[in-house]
Amino acid sequence: MQAAAVVAHPRLSIIIVSWNVRELLDRALKSVYLSAMPPLSYEVIVVDNASSDGTPERVVSKYPNVRLIANKTNLGFAAANNQGIAVARGDLLLLLNSDTEVVGDALRDLVAHIDAHPEIGLVGPRLLNGDGSTQSSRRRFPTLPILFLESTWLQGRMSKRAATRYFVTDQSENQVQEVDWVVGAAMLVRRTVVEAIGGLDEGFFMYSEELDWCRRIRAAGWKVAYIPHARVIHHGGKSSEQVAPARHIYFQASKVRYARKYHGWLVAELLRAWLLAQYGWQIVVEGAKWLVGHRRDLRASRIQAYVTVIGTGLRQPRRDSALPERTRDP
């Protein structure tokens, strides 16, 4: 599919960060060009984080009007998005994951809503699973119990009240609403907001950067909104039976950084110790299952992964580290 003609003064800049997801990126770009209909003017910027699967070559050959930034090293999700923001020319900036597909007039719906509500600084669409069901993408800011329990084996012990509040299940997923933050697979933000508060915090290699961004946006006086009639399919967010240690490291290390930034050093270090202890306990559990002969290959893989996580101390990785798909959950 050929890209639309280059727009001299685009209203909307669409920024997509990619790392070794060539086929998914191809689907994302196709959906963008089918969705961005006149009179909406737009540009597309792809920031590739040193893919080895031929992604840059595919973009150059198939989408000649896409502005490609091909990094020689992996800079991380936040830094790569900031690269795109730095060269973007639009008044509105859409950060879109490479494993998404825009549905129908979602782009136009997002732009129309933010235009009609000057108090809104950032807006997110309804995210859909591949089967059309709604993904959980609305959030309130995490409390300390949420920080300590989310994405650990104890998440199921979270109180119903805490889970309801955090995941906003007390509000209908079908109504336009103000929220604290939205999952970062698709976020439309005003350039004026970015100019006022800055881009994504590059101290978050990946994960929690959208939480931090939305918190800063709200602290500066703008609102964050969820718009359910704008729909974007998001192919990530599915758990894998085989543990990917990098995802755990990035997610939990970012959570510790967020805790330090907003709750102080002591809380952050207590959180780090708690999370590392959870992985230690998981090693014990997986080891016991291995000893009784239950799916030993899987148990050994998980033990190795958890040992790797503990070995990092849940510190933020260097920028040229191997980067898994941004949207996979730990």
MOQUI-V907985 format. One line per field, one symbol per residue. ss: DSSP state (h for helix, s for strand, l for the rest). A space follows every 50 residues. Layout:
ss = ???
//
This chain:
ss = lllllllllllssssssslllhhhhhhhhhhhhhhllllllssssssssl llllhhhhhhhhllllssssslllllhhhhhhhhhhhllllsssssslls sslllhhhhhhhhhhhlllssssssssslllllslllssllllhhhhhhl llllhhhllhhhhhhhllllllllllssslsslllssssshhhhhhhlll llllllllhhhhhhhhhhhlllssssssssssssllllllllllhhhhhh hhhhhhhhhhhhhlhhhhhhhhhhhhhhhhhhhhhhhhhhhllllhhhhh hhhhhhhhhhhhllllllllllllllllll
//
